[in-house]
Amino acid sequence: LALVMPTHVMAQGFQLPNMQVTSDAFEDGGIIPIKYTSHGENVQPDFTITGAPETTSSFAIIFHDISVAFGGGTGDVTHWLAWNIGDNNIPEGSLPTGSVQGANIRGQASYMGSGAPLPDRFHHYVFEFYALSDTLDLPEGSSREELLAAMEGKVVAKASYIGKYANAQ
């Protein structure tokens, strides 16, 4: 399967930034250890971001379960929102000073680990990392929709990190 770019895009020298994310907690695409889930210790994994453009001022994270939908809509479950992250090294269990957290599905401004309800079906969790050209003037506890609106026009790169989890209890 070949990727075909429109001629006008190729003529402009279109190139995406090669931003990447790694973690010591689990492999990208792998199974999330129970330690990082709401069935375990509910600890936020560590992440290292590389290859962000020089114009990056801060990072934002949206962590969500893409395997569910609620209320007849297309929305999924928001587990964690964070922004104004001023460092590309995010330690396990904490965020760099100055970072702000938004409301998860429970309305809490904190990390909420994976929590798939069934042991026989994996849910797919996505950590989306956005490199931003500026910090965001957005208060703690803001919603995912408010975060997305605030990021509009400021995203200079994006990467994702994916984990799978099924209830191990």
Salt bridges, closest charged atoms under 4 A:
ASP65 OD2 - HIS123 ND1 2.59
ASP76 OD2 - HIS64 ND1 2.78
ASP76 OD1 - ARG144 NH1 2.56
GLU92 OE2 - LYS35 NZ 2.91
GLU128 OE2 - HIS64 NE2 3.51
GLU128 OE2 - LYS158 NZ 3.54
